[in-house]
Amino acid sequence: MDSFEFENGEVLKEVAVEYMTFGEPVFDENNAISNAIVYCHGSLGNYSGVKKLAPLLGKGDVFDENKYFFISLTALGSPGSCSPSTTSLKNKFPKYTILDVVNFQKQFLKEKFGINHVLGMIGNSMGGFVCLTSAINYPDYADFIMPGVSSYKVAGHD
């Protein structure tokens, strides 16, 4: 992405985003992708965490990759995408929130794929919090969310 603005107003330029897709996009009458499902990884993961869904993927399975377009990206702050360790900022990297992670993801999906609405979001651990935060702040953004190993109430660990 050319730039990203954090909740606190700080802006980073030339922002790296690591991602993968599989399945085929289906376009609606407005030429918008209508079958996108976004996978949100846990705090120590990256885009490849979507492989955890492998038992549910395949022809005739719950998430038939012939019916859905899966997008998995490495979250803001995680190595591979824009993070303290992948920029020259290191410990001066802007403080960020889960809402920043959500906004980073939304901005990328809009800029890269023209997506303003997703069919669903699936996430585990931190990714579950990304799903929950997205649903709370943007209730019309996804038709469904599937957060795992996360809760609306935090007890100091997930």
DSSP file (Angstrom, degrees, kcal/mol; ACC not computed):
  #  RESIDUE AA STRUCTURE BP1 BP2  ACC     N-H-->O    O-->H-N    N-H-->O    O-->H-N    TCO  KAPPA ALPHA  PHI   PSI    X-CA   Y-CA   Z-CA
    1    1 A M              0   0    0      0, 0.0    14,-2.3     0, 0.0     3,-0.1   0.000 360.0 360.0 360.0 151.3    0.0    0.0    0.0
    2    2 A D        -     0   0    0     12,-0.2    12,-3.4     1,-0.2     2,-0.3   0.900 360.0 -19.0 -66.0 -40.1    1.2    3.5   -0.6
    3    3 A S  E     -A   13   0A   0     10,-0.3     2,-0.3    11,-0.2    10,-0.2  -0.984  53.1-150.7-160.3 164.3    0.5    4.6    3.0
    4    4 A F  E     -A   12   0A   0      8,-2.2     8,-2.5    -2,-0.3     2,-0.5  -0.980  10.7-149.4-144.7 132.8   -1.4    3.7    6.1
    5    5 A E  E     -A   11   0A   0     -2,-0.3     6,-0.2     6,-0.2     5,-0.1  -0.905  15.6-144.0-105.8 125.7   -2.7    6.0    8.9
    6    6 A F    >   -     0   0    0      4,-3.0     3,-2.1    -2,-0.5    90,-0.1  -0.335  30.3-103.6 -77.7 163.1   -2.9    4.7   12.4
    7    7 A E  T 3  S+     0   0    0      1,-0.3    -1,-0.1     2,-0.1    89,-0.1   0.849 122.6  58.4 -53.3 -36.2   -5.7    5.6   14.9
    8    8 A N  T 3  S-     0   0    0     87,-0.3    -1,-0.3     1,-0.1     3,-0.1   0.432 121.7-106.6 -79.7   2.3   -3.2    8.0   16.6
    9    9 A G  S <  S+     0   0    0     -3,-2.1    -2,-0.1     1,-0.3    -1,-0.1   0.251  74.5 136.6  94.7 -12.5   -2.7    9.9   13.4
   10   10 A E        -     0   0    0     -5,-0.1    -4,-3.0     1,-0.0     2,-0.4  -0.417  39.7-152.4 -68.2 146.2    0.8    8.6   12.5
   11   11 A V  E     -A    5   0A   0     -6,-0.2     2,-0.4    -3,-0.1    -6,-0.2  -0.973   9.3-161.6-125.7 133.7    1.3    7.7    8.9
   12   12 A L  E     -A    4   0A   0     -8,-2.5    -8,-2.2    -2,-0.4     2,-0.3  -0.916  13.6-145.8-109.9 142.1    3.6    5.2    7.3
   13   13 A K  E    S+A    3   0A   0     -2,-0.4   -10,-0.3   -10,-0.2   -11,-0.1  -0.720  72.9  17.9-103.9 156.1    4.6    5.3    3.6
   14   14 A E  S    S-     0   0    0    -12,-3.4     2,-0.5    -2,-0.3   -12,-0.2   0.956  81.1-162.8  48.6  68.6    5.2    2.4    1.3
   15   15 A V        -     0   0    0    -14,-2.3     2,-0.2    -3,-0.2    -1,-0.2  -0.708   8.8-137.7 -91.5 122.6    3.6   -0.2    3.5
   16   16 A A        -     0   0    0     -2,-0.5    66,-1.8    70,-0.1     2,-0.4  -0.548  18.2-171.9 -78.5 141.3    4.4   -3.9    2.8
   17   17 A V        -     0   0    0     64,-0.3     2,-0.5    -2,-0.2    64,-0.2  -0.971   8.0-158.5-136.2 120.6    1.6   -6.5    3.0
   18   18 A E        +     0   0    0     -2,-0.4    56,-3.1    56,-0.4     2,-0.3  -0.835  31.1 146.0 -97.0 132.4    2.2  -10.2    2.8
   19   19 A Y  E     -B   73   0B   0     -2,-0.5     2,-0.3    54,-0.3    54,-0.2  -0.974  31.5-155.6-157.0 167.8   -0.7  -12.3    1.6
   20   20 A M  E     -B   72   0B   0     52,-2.3    52,-2.6    -2,-0.3     2,-0.3  -0.978   9.4-163.1-144.8 156.5   -2.0  -15.3   -0.2
   21   21 A T  E     +B   71   0B   0     -2,-0.3     2,-0.3    50,-0.2    50,-0.2  -0.950   7.4 177.5-133.6 156.4   -5.3  -16.2   -1.9
   22   22 A F  E     +B   70   0B   0     48,-1.6    48,-2.8    -2,-0.3     2,-0.1  -0.973  47.3  42.7-154.8 160.5   -6.9  -19.4   -3.1
   23   23 A G  S    S-     0   0    0     -2,-0.3    46,-0.2    46,-0.2    43,-0.2  -0.298  89.6 -74.1  88.3 174.7  -10.2  -20.3   -4.7
   24   24 A E        -     0   0    0     41,-0.7     2,-0.1    44,-0.4    -2,-0.0  -0.921  40.4-122.0-113.7 132.0  -11.8  -18.2   -7.4
   25   25 A P        -     0   0    0      0, 0.0     2,-0.5     0, 0.0    43,-0.1  -0.444  19.5-149.8 -68.8 143.2  -13.5  -14.9   -6.9
   26   26 A V        -     0   0    0     -2,-0.1     8,-3.1    41,-0.1     9,-0.6  -0.956  11.9-146.9-111.4 133.2  -17.1  -14.6   -7.9
   27   27 A F  B     -F   33   0C   0     -2,-0.5     6,-0.2     6,-0.2     2,-0.0  -0.834   6.1-145.0-106.1 137.9  -18.2  -11.2   -9.1
   28   28 A D    >   -     0   0    0      4,-2.6     3,-2.2    -2,-0.4    -1,-0.0  -0.149  44.4 -79.2 -86.0-173.3  -21.7   -9.7   -8.5
   29   29 A E  T 3  S+     0   0    0      1,-0.3    -1,-0.1     2,-0.1    -2,-0.0   0.683 133.1  53.5 -63.9 -18.2  -23.7   -7.5  -10.9
   30   30 A N  T 3  S-     0   0    0      2,-0.2    -1,-0.3     0, 0.0     3,-0.1   0.250 119.3-110.6 -97.3  11.1  -21.6   -4.5   -9.7
   31   31 A N  S <  S+     0   0    0     -3,-2.2     2,-0.4     1,-0.3    -2,-0.1   0.765  74.7 137.7  63.7  28.5  -18.4   -6.3  -10.5
   32   32 A A        -     0   0    0     83,-0.0    -4,-2.6    84,-0.0     2,-0.3  -0.822  64.8-104.7-102.0 144.0  -17.6   -6.7   -6.8
   33   33 A I  B     +F   27   0C   0     -2,-0.4    -6,-0.2    80,-0.3    84,-0.2  -0.528  39.0 179.5 -67.2 125.2  -16.1   -9.9   -5.3
   34   34 A S        +     0   0    0     -8,-3.1    -1,-0.1    -2,-0.3    -7,-0.1   0.456  68.1  53.7-110.1  -2.9  -19.0  -11.5   -3.5
   35   35 A N        +     0   0    0     -9,-0.6    34,-2.5    84,-0.1     2,-0.3   0.072  69.8 139.3-122.8  25.3  -17.5  -14.7   -2.1
   36   36 A A  E     -c   69   0B   0     81,-0.2    83,-1.9    32,-0.2    84,-1.6  -0.549  27.0-174.0 -77.7 130.5  -14.4  -13.5   -0.2
   37   37 A I  E     -cd  70 120B   0     32,-2.5    34,-2.3    -2,-0.3     2,-0.5  -0.995  13.3-150.3-120.9 125.8  -13.6  -15.1    3.2
   38   38 A V  E     -cd  71 121B   0     82,-2.6    84,-2.9    -2,-0.5     2,-0.5  -0.821   1.0-151.2-101.2 130.8  -10.8  -13.5    5.1
   39   39 A Y  E     -cd  72 122B   0     32,-2.5    34,-0.8    -2,-0.5     2,-0.5  -0.883   7.6-161.2-100.4 131.2   -8.6  -15.5    7.4
   40   40 A C  E     - d   0 123B   0     82,-3.1    84,-1.5    -2,-0.5    87,-0.2  -0.957  14.9-142.6-115.4 117.9   -7.0  -13.6   10.4
   41   41 A H        -     0   0    0     -2,-0.5    89,-0.2    32,-0.5     6,-0.1  -0.206  19.0 -97.8 -80.0 167.4   -4.1  -15.3   12.0
   42   42 A G    >   -     0   0    0     84,-0.2     3,-1.7     4,-0.1    83,-0.1  -0.154  47.1 -87.3 -75.8 175.9   -3.0  -15.5   15.7
   43   43 A S  T 3  S+     0   0    0      1,-0.3    -1,-0.1    35,-0.0    82,-0.1   0.749 127.2  38.7 -62.8 -27.8   -0.5  -13.3   17.4
   44   44 A L  T 3  S+     0   0    0     34,-0.1    -1,-0.3     2,-0.1     2,-0.1   0.279 108.6  82.4-103.8  10.9    2.5  -15.5   16.5
   45   45 A G    <   -     0   0    0     -3,-1.7     2,-0.2     1,-0.0    30,-0.1  -0.162  55.4-156.8-102.7-166.6    1.4  -16.4   13.0
   46   46 A N    >   -     0   0    0     28,-0.1     3,-2.4    -2,-0.1     4,-0.2  -0.838  53.3 -59.5-154.1-168.4    1.3  -15.0    9.5
   47   47 A Y  G >  S+     0   0    0      1,-0.3     3,-1.4    -2,-0.2   -27,-0.1   0.783 123.6  67.5 -55.0 -29.2   -0.7  -15.5    6.3
   48   48 A S  G >  S+     0   0    0      1,-0.3     3,-2.0     2,-0.1    -1,-0.3   0.592  74.2  88.7 -72.2  -8.2    0.1  -19.2    6.1
   49   49 A G  G X   +     0   0    0     -3,-2.4     3,-2.3     1,-0.3    -1,-0.3   0.697  66.3  81.7 -60.3 -18.3   -1.9  -19.9    9.3
   50   50 A V  G X  S+     0   0    0     -3,-1.4     3,-2.2     1,-0.3    -1,-0.3   0.728  71.6  79.1 -59.8 -20.0   -4.9  -20.4    6.9
   51   51 A K  G X  S+     0   0    0     -3,-2.0     3,-1.9     1,-0.3    -1,-0.3   0.715  74.8  75.6 -61.9 -19.0   -3.5  -23.9    6.5
   52   52 A K  G <  S+     0   0    0     -3,-2.3    -1,-0.3     1,-0.3    -2,-0.2   0.733  88.5  59.8 -63.5 -20.3   -5.1  -24.7    9.8
   53   53 A L  G X> S+     0   0    0     -3,-2.2     3,-2.8    -4,-0.2     4,-0.6   0.492  72.4 109.0 -83.5  -3.0   -8.4  -24.7    7.9
   54   54 A A  G X4 S+     0   0    0     -3,-1.9     3,-1.3     1,-0.3    -1,-0.2   0.809  71.0  57.5 -47.0 -42.0   -7.2  -27.5    5.6
   55   55 A P  G 34 S+     0   0    0      0, 0.0    -1,-0.3     0, 0.0    -2,-0.1   0.732 111.0  44.9 -64.1 -17.5   -9.5  -30.2    7.2
   56   56 A L  G <4 S+     0   0    0     -3,-2.8     7,-2.8     5,-0.1     2,-0.3   0.449 100.1  88.0-101.5  -2.4  -12.5  -28.0    6.3
   57   57 A L  B <<  +g   63   0D   0     -3,-1.3     7,-0.2    -4,-0.6     2,-0.2  -0.741  57.5  65.8-103.7 144.9  -11.4  -27.1    2.8
   58   58 A G  S >  S-     0   0    0      5,-1.1     3,-2.3    -2,-0.3     2,-0.1  -0.580  87.5 -34.7 134.0 167.4  -12.1  -29.0   -0.4
   59   59 A K  T 3  S+     0   0    0      1,-0.3     3,-0.1    -2,-0.2     4,-0.0  -0.329 129.1   3.5 -58.0 123.1  -14.8  -30.0   -2.8
   60   60 A G  T 3  S+     0   0    0      1,-0.3    -1,-0.3    -2,-0.1     4,-0.1   0.355 105.1 119.4  82.6  -5.5  -17.9  -30.8   -0.8
   61   61 A D  S X  S-     0   0    0     -3,-2.3     3,-0.6     2,-0.1    -1,-0.3  -0.262  85.2 -87.9 -84.2 177.4  -16.4  -29.7    2.5
   62   62 A V  T 3  S+     0   0    0      1,-0.3     2,-0.7    -3,-0.1    -5,-0.2   0.910 126.9  32.5 -51.9 -48.6  -17.6  -26.9    4.8
   63   63 A F  B 3  S-g   57   0D   0     -7,-2.8    -5,-1.1   -10,-0.2     2,-0.6  -0.753  82.9-165.6-113.8  84.0  -15.5  -24.4    2.9
   64   64 A D    X>  -     0   0    0     -2,-0.7     3,-2.5    -3,-0.6     4,-1.5  -0.568  13.3-150.2 -71.4 115.0  -15.4  -25.6   -0.6
   65   65 A E  T 34 S+     0   0    0     -2,-0.6   -41,-0.7     1,-0.3    -1,-0.2   0.581  95.9  65.9 -68.5  -6.2  -12.6  -23.7   -2.3
   66   66 A N  T 34 S+     0   0    0    -43,-0.2    -1,-0.3     1,-0.1    -2,-0.1   0.607 110.6  35.9 -82.8 -12.8  -14.6  -24.0   -5.6
   67   67 A K  T <4 S+     0   0    0     -3,-2.5     2,-0.3     1,-0.1    -2,-0.2   0.658 115.9  53.1-108.1 -24.0  -17.3  -21.8   -4.0
   68   68 A Y     <  -     0   0    0     -4,-1.5     2,-0.6   -43,-0.1   -44,-0.4  -0.841  64.2-140.3-122.5 152.5  -15.2  -19.3   -1.9
   69   69 A F  E     - c   0  36B   0    -34,-2.5   -32,-2.5    -2,-0.3     2,-0.4  -0.938  26.5-156.8-109.5 108.5  -12.3  -16.9   -2.5
   70   70 A F  E     -Bc  22  37B   0    -48,-2.8   -48,-1.6    -2,-0.6     2,-0.4  -0.704  10.9-173.7 -92.5 135.3  -10.0  -17.1    0.5
   71   71 A I  E     +Bc  21  38B   0    -34,-2.3   -32,-2.5    -2,-0.4     2,-0.4  -0.996   3.8 178.5-127.8 126.6   -7.7  -14.2    1.4
   72   72 A S  E     +Bc  20  39B   0    -52,-2.6   -52,-2.3    -2,-0.4     2,-0.4  -0.990   6.6 179.3-129.3 123.1   -5.1  -14.5    4.2
   73   73 A L  E     -B   19   0B   0    -34,-0.8   -32,-0.5    -2,-0.4     2,-0.5  -0.920  35.3-109.3-125.0 152.4   -2.8  -11.7    5.0
   74   74 A T        -     0   0    0    -56,-3.1   -56,-0.4    -2,-0.4     8,-0.2  -0.663  49.2-116.5 -76.2 126.5   -0.1  -11.2    7.5
   75   75 A A    >   -     0   0    0     -2,-0.5     3,-2.1     1,-0.2     6,-0.3  -0.132  32.2 -83.8 -67.4 156.0   -1.4   -8.6   10.0
   76   76 A L  T 3  S+     0   0    0      1,-0.3     7,-0.2    25,-0.2    -1,-0.2  -0.347 119.0  26.8 -51.1 133.2    0.0   -5.1   10.7
   77   77 A G  T 3  S+     0   0    0      5,-3.4    -1,-0.3     1,-0.3     6,-0.2   0.309  97.7 108.8  91.7  -8.9    2.8   -5.5   13.2
   78   78 A S  S X  S-     0   0    0     -3,-2.1     3,-2.0     4,-0.3    -1,-0.3  -0.845  80.9 -99.1-103.4 137.8    3.7   -9.0   12.2
   79   79 A P  T 3  S+     0   0    0      0, 0.0     3,-0.1     0, 0.0    -4,-0.1  -0.248 110.3  42.6 -55.4 137.4    6.9   -9.8   10.3
   80   80 A G  T 3  S+     0   0    0      1,-0.7     2,-0.2   -34,-0.1   -61,-0.1  -0.261 116.6  50.0 113.4 -41.7    6.2  -10.2    6.6
   81   81 A S  S <  S-     0   0    0     -3,-2.0    -1,-0.7    -6,-0.3     2,-0.3  -0.433 121.5 -45.4-106.1-169.9    3.9   -7.2    6.5
   82   82 A C  S    S+     0   0    0    -66,-1.8    -5,-3.4    -8,-0.2    -4,-0.3  -0.434  84.2 137.6 -63.4 117.8    4.6   -3.8    7.9
   83   83 A S    >>  -     0   0    0     -2,-0.3     3,-0.8    -6,-0.2     4,-0.7  -0.944  68.6 -92.5-154.4 169.0    6.1   -4.3   11.4
   84   84 A P  G >4 S+     0   0    0      0, 0.0     6,-1.0     0, 0.0     3,-0.5   0.879 124.6  47.1 -56.4 -37.8    8.9   -3.1   13.7
   85   85 A S  G 34 S+     0   0    0      1,-0.2    -3,-0.1    -8,-0.2     6,-0.0   0.640 112.9  47.5 -83.1 -13.1   11.2   -5.8   12.4
   86   86 A T  G <4 S+     0   0    0     -3,-0.8     2,-0.3    -5,-0.1    -1,-0.2   0.354 108.6  58.5-109.5   5.5   10.5   -5.2    8.7
   87   87 A T  S X< S-     0   0    0     -4,-0.7     3,-0.7    -3,-0.5     6,-0.1  -0.821  88.2-114.7-122.5 167.9   10.9   -1.4    8.7
   88   88 A S  T 3  S+     0   0    0     -2,-0.3     4,-0.1     1,-0.2    -3,-0.1   0.540 103.7  80.5 -76.9  -5.2   13.8    0.8    9.7
   89   89 A L  T >   +     0   0    0     -6,-0.2     3,-2.9     1,-0.2    -1,-0.2   0.813  60.3 162.8 -72.8 -30.6   11.6    2.2   12.6
   90   90 A K  G X  S+     0   0    0     -6,-1.0     3,-1.6    -3,-0.7    -1,-0.2  -0.241  77.0   5.7  46.3-117.1   12.3   -0.8   14.9
   91   91 A N  G 3  S+     0   0    0      1,-0.3    -1,-0.3    -7,-0.1    -2,-0.1   0.503 128.4  64.7 -76.0  -1.0   11.3    0.4   18.5
   92   92 A K  G <  S+     0   0    0     -3,-2.9    -1,-0.3    -8,-0.1    -2,-0.2   0.300  71.5 128.9 -97.9   7.6   10.0    3.7   17.1
   93   93 A F  S <  S-     0   0    0     -3,-1.6     3,-0.1    -4,-0.2    -8,-0.0  -0.386  73.4 -93.4 -59.6 138.2    7.3    1.8   15.2
   94   94 A P        -     0   0    0      0, 0.0     2,-0.2     0, 0.0    -1,-0.1  -0.204  38.2-109.1 -56.7 142.3    3.9    3.5   15.9
   95   95 A K        -     0   0    0     -3,-0.1     2,-0.3   -89,-0.0   -87,-0.3  -0.518  47.2-169.3 -66.4 139.3    1.9    2.0   18.8
   96   96 A Y        -     0   0    0     -2,-0.2     2,-0.2    -3,-0.1   -90,-0.0  -0.920  16.1-146.6-137.7 161.5   -1.1    0.3   17.3
   97   97 A T     >  -     0   0    0     -2,-0.3     4,-1.7     1,-0.1     3,-0.1  -0.645  38.3-100.2-117.1 171.7   -4.4   -1.3   18.3
   98   98 A I  H  > S+     0   0    0      1,-0.2     4,-2.4    -2,-0.2     5,-0.1   0.856 124.8  58.7 -61.9 -33.9   -6.5   -4.2   17.1
   99   99 A L  H  > S+     0   0    0      1,-0.2     4,-2.9     2,-0.2    -1,-0.2   0.880 102.5  53.0 -63.9 -35.5   -8.6   -1.6   15.3
  100  100 A D  H  > S+     0   0    0      2,-0.2     4,-2.7     1,-0.2    -1,-0.2   0.912 107.9  51.0 -61.6 -41.1   -5.5   -0.5   13.4
  101  101 A V  H  X S+     0   0    0     -4,-1.7     4,-2.1     2,-0.2    -2,-0.2   0.918 111.8  47.6 -61.1 -43.5   -5.0   -4.1   12.4
  102  102 A V  H  X S+     0   0    0     -4,-2.4     4,-2.8     2,-0.2    -2,-0.2   0.938 113.4  46.8 -61.7 -48.3   -8.6   -4.2   11.2
  103  103 A N  H  X S+     0   0    0     -4,-2.9     4,-2.7     1,-0.2    -2,-0.2   0.866 110.2  53.5 -65.4 -36.5   -8.3   -0.9    9.3
  104  104 A F  H  X S+     0   0    0     -4,-2.7     4,-2.3     2,-0.2    -1,-0.2   0.934 112.2  45.3 -59.4 -47.9   -5.0   -2.1    7.7
  105  105 A Q  H  X S+     0   0    0     -4,-2.1     4,-2.7     2,-0.2    -2,-0.2   0.930 113.7  48.4 -62.8 -47.7   -6.7   -5.2    6.5
  106  106 A K  H  X S+     0   0    0     -4,-2.8     4,-2.2     1,-0.2    -2,-0.2   0.915 111.8  49.4 -60.9 -44.1   -9.8   -3.3    5.2
  107  107 A Q  H  X S+     0   0    0     -4,-2.7     4,-2.8     2,-0.2     5,-0.2   0.924 112.0  48.4 -62.9 -43.8   -7.6   -0.8    3.4
  108  108 A F  H  X S+     0   0    0     -4,-2.3     4,-3.2     1,-0.2     5,-0.5   0.941 111.4  49.1 -61.3 -47.6   -5.5   -3.5    1.8
  109  109 A L  H  X S+     0   0    0     -4,-2.7     6,-2.0     1,-0.2     4,-1.7   0.872 113.9  47.2 -61.4 -37.0   -8.6   -5.5    0.6
  110  110 A K  H  X S+     0   0    0     -4,-2.2     4,-1.3     4,-0.3    -1,-0.2   0.941 117.8  40.6 -67.5 -48.7  -10.1   -2.3   -0.8
  111  111 A E  H  < S+     0   0    0     -4,-2.8    -2,-0.2    -5,-0.2    -3,-0.2   0.896 124.2  35.6 -70.8 -40.1   -7.0   -1.2   -2.6
  112  112 A K  H  < S+     0   0    0     -4,-3.2    -3,-0.2    -5,-0.2    -2,-0.2   0.885 137.2  13.7 -82.4 -40.8   -5.9   -4.6   -3.9
  113  113 A F  H  < S-     0   0    0     -4,-1.7   -80,-0.3    -5,-0.5    -3,-0.2   0.439  94.1-116.8-118.9  -3.1   -9.2   -6.3   -4.7
  114  114 A G     <  +     0   0    0     -4,-1.3     2,-0.5    -5,-0.4    -4,-0.3   0.752  58.6 160.5  70.7  23.2  -11.8   -3.6   -4.6
  115  115 A I        +     0   0    0     -6,-2.0    -1,-0.2     1,-0.2     3,-0.1  -0.689  21.4 160.0 -88.1 123.4  -13.5   -5.3   -1.7
  116  116 A N  S    S+     0   0    0     -2,-0.5     2,-0.3     1,-0.3    -1,-0.2   0.487  74.6  29.1-109.2 -12.5  -15.8   -3.2    0.5
  117  117 A H        -     0   0    0    -84,-0.2     2,-0.3    -7,-0.0    -1,-0.3  -0.991  69.1-154.5-150.0 136.9  -17.7   -6.1    2.0
  118  118 A V  E     - e   0 142B   0     23,-2.8    25,-1.2    -2,-0.3    26,-0.2  -0.846  21.3-133.4-113.9 153.5  -16.6   -9.7    2.7
  119  119 A L  E    S-     0   0B   0    -83,-1.9    25,-1.1    -2,-0.3    24,-0.6   0.934  83.5 -19.9 -65.8 -45.3  -18.8  -12.8    3.0
  120  120 A G  E     -de  37 144B   0    -84,-1.6   -82,-2.6    23,-0.2     2,-0.4  -0.986  48.9-138.6-159.3 168.1  -17.0  -13.8    6.2
  121  121 A M  E     -de  38 145B   0     23,-1.5    25,-2.4    -2,-0.3     2,-0.4  -1.000  15.2-171.8-133.5 133.3  -14.0  -13.6    8.5
  122  122 A I  E     +de  39 146B   0    -84,-2.9   -82,-3.1    -2,-0.4     2,-0.3  -0.991  16.7 161.4-124.5 132.0  -12.4  -16.5   10.3
  123  123 A G  E     -de  40 147B   0     23,-2.0    25,-2.6    -2,-0.4     2,-0.4  -0.999  24.5-152.6-152.5 149.6   -9.8  -15.9   13.0
  124  124 A N  E >   - e   0 148B   0    -84,-1.5     3,-2.3    -2,-0.3    25,-0.2  -0.940  67.3 -24.9-121.5 147.8   -8.0  -17.6   15.9
  125  125 A S  T >> S+     0   0    0     23,-2.2     4,-1.5    -2,-0.4     3,-0.9  -0.346 143.1   6.1  56.2-122.5   -6.5  -16.0   19.0
  126  126 A M  H 3> S+     0   0    0      1,-0.3     4,-1.9     2,-0.2    -1,-0.3   0.878 133.6  58.9 -56.4 -36.4   -5.5  -12.5   18.0
  127  127 A G  H <> S+     0   0    0     -3,-2.3     4,-2.1     1,-0.2    -1,-0.3   0.824 100.5  55.5 -62.6 -31.4   -7.3  -13.1   14.6
  128  128 A G  H <> S+     0   0    0     -3,-0.9     4,-2.6    20,-0.4    -1,-0.2   0.883 106.4  50.4 -65.6 -38.7  -10.5  -13.8   16.6
  129  129 A F  H  X S+     0   0    0     -4,-1.5     4,-2.9     2,-0.2     5,-0.2   0.853 107.1  54.7 -67.0 -33.8  -10.1  -10.4   18.2
  130  130 A V  H  X S+     0   0    0     -4,-1.9     4,-2.4     2,-0.2    -2,-0.2   0.929 109.7  47.4 -62.4 -44.7   -9.7   -8.9   14.7
  131  131 A C  H  X S+     0   0    0     -4,-2.1     4,-2.5     2,-0.2    -2,-0.2   0.944 114.8  45.3 -59.8 -49.3  -13.0  -10.5   13.7
  132  132 A L  H  X S+     0   0    0     -4,-2.6     4,-2.2     1,-0.2    -2,-0.2   0.918 113.7  48.8 -62.5 -44.7  -14.7   -9.3   16.8
  133  133 A T  H  X S+     0   0    0     -4,-2.9     4,-2.4     1,-0.2     5,-0.3   0.889 111.7  50.1 -64.3 -39.4  -13.3   -5.8   16.5
  134  134 A S  H  X S+     0   0    0     -4,-2.4     4,-3.0    -5,-0.2     7,-0.2   0.932 110.9  48.8 -63.0 -45.8  -14.3   -5.6   12.9
  135  135 A A  H  < S+     0   0    0     -4,-2.5    -2,-0.2     1,-0.2    -1,-0.2   0.867 113.8  46.6 -63.7 -36.9  -17.9   -6.7   13.7
  136  136 A I  H  < S+     0   0    0     -4,-2.2    -1,-0.2    -5,-0.2    -2,-0.2   0.918 122.3  33.7 -71.2 -43.8  -18.2   -4.2   16.5
  137  137 A N  H  < S+     0   0    0     -4,-2.4    -2,-0.2     1,-0.2    -3,-0.2   0.759 134.0  26.1 -86.0 -26.4  -16.8   -1.2   14.5
  138  138 A Y    ><  +     0   0    0     -4,-3.0     3,-2.3    -5,-0.3     4,-0.5  -0.582  68.1 172.2-135.6  70.4  -18.1   -2.2   11.0
  139  139 A P  T 3  S+     0   0    0      0, 0.0     3,-0.2     0, 0.0    -1,-0.1   0.695  79.6  48.2 -60.7 -20.8  -21.2   -4.3   11.6
  140  140 A D  T 3  S+     0   0    0      1,-0.1    -5,-0.1   -23,-0.0     3,-0.1   0.373  88.8  87.1 -98.2   4.7  -22.1   -4.4    7.9
  141  141 A Y  S <  S+     0   0    0     -3,-2.3   -23,-2.8    -7,-0.2     2,-0.4   0.881  93.6  29.2 -74.1 -39.0  -18.7   -5.3    6.7
  142  142 A A  E     -e  118   0B   0     -4,-0.5   -23,-0.2   -25,-0.2   -22,-0.2  -0.952  61.4-145.6-126.3 142.7  -19.0   -9.1    7.0
  143  143 A D  E    S+     0   0B   0    -25,-1.2     2,-0.3   -24,-0.6   -23,-0.2   0.837  89.0   4.6 -71.5 -32.8  -22.0  -11.4    6.7
  144  144 A F  E     -e  120   0B   0    -25,-1.1   -23,-1.5   -26,-0.2     2,-0.3  -0.991  60.4-156.9-148.0 156.3  -20.5  -13.7    9.3
  145  145 A I  E     -e  121   0B   0     -2,-0.3   -23,-0.2   -25,-0.2   -17,-0.0  -0.977   1.2-166.0-129.2 148.8  -17.5  -14.0   11.7
  146  146 A M  E     -e  122   0B   0    -25,-2.4   -23,-2.0    -2,-0.3     2,-0.3  -0.714  15.1-178.4-131.9  81.3  -16.0  -17.1   13.2
  147  147 A P  E     -e  123   0B   0      0, 0.0     2,-0.4     0, 0.0   -23,-0.2  -0.635   5.2-171.0 -81.4 139.2  -13.7  -16.1   16.1
  148  148 A G  E     +e  124   0B   0    -25,-2.6   -23,-2.2    -2,-0.3   -20,-0.4  -0.964  62.4  10.9-129.4 149.1  -11.8  -18.9   17.8
  149  149 A V  S    S+     0   0    0     -2,-0.4     2,-0.3   -25,-0.2    -1,-0.2   0.872 111.2  89.2  53.9  41.0   -9.7  -19.0   21.0
  150  150 A S        -     0   0    0     -3,-0.2     2,-0.3   -22,-0.1    -1,-0.2  -0.969  54.9-165.1-157.2 163.2  -10.8  -15.4   21.7
  151  151 A S        -     0   0    0     -2,-0.3    -3,-0.0    -3,-0.1   -19,-0.0  -0.954  37.7-111.5-149.0 162.7  -13.7  -13.7   23.6
  152  152 A Y  S    S+     0   0    0     -2,-0.3     2,-0.5     1,-0.1    -1,-0.0   0.697 109.0  57.6 -69.2 -17.8  -15.3  -10.4   24.0
  153  153 A K  S    S-     0   0    0      2,-0.0     2,-0.4    -3,-0.0    -1,-0.1  -0.966  78.8-150.1-120.2 124.2  -13.9  -10.3   27.5
  154  154 A V        -     0   0    0     -2,-0.5     4,-0.1     1,-0.1    -2,-0.0  -0.764  12.7-171.3 -99.8 137.3  -10.2  -10.6   28.1
  155  155 A A        -     0   0    0      2,-0.9    -1,-0.1    -2,-0.4     3,-0.1   0.044  66.8 -79.3-112.5  24.1   -8.7  -12.2   31.2
  156  156 A G  S    S+     0   0    0      1,-0.1     2,-0.3     2,-0.0    -2,-0.1   0.249 115.5  39.0  97.8 -13.6   -5.1  -11.3   30.6
  157  157 A H              0   0    0      1,-0.0    -2,-0.9     0, 0.0    -1,-0.1  -0.960 360.0 360.0-155.7 165.3   -4.4  -14.1   28.1
  158  158 A D              0   0    0     -2,-0.3   -33,-0.1    -4,-0.1    -1,-0.0   0.456 360.0 360.0-110.0 360.0   -6.4  -15.7   25.3
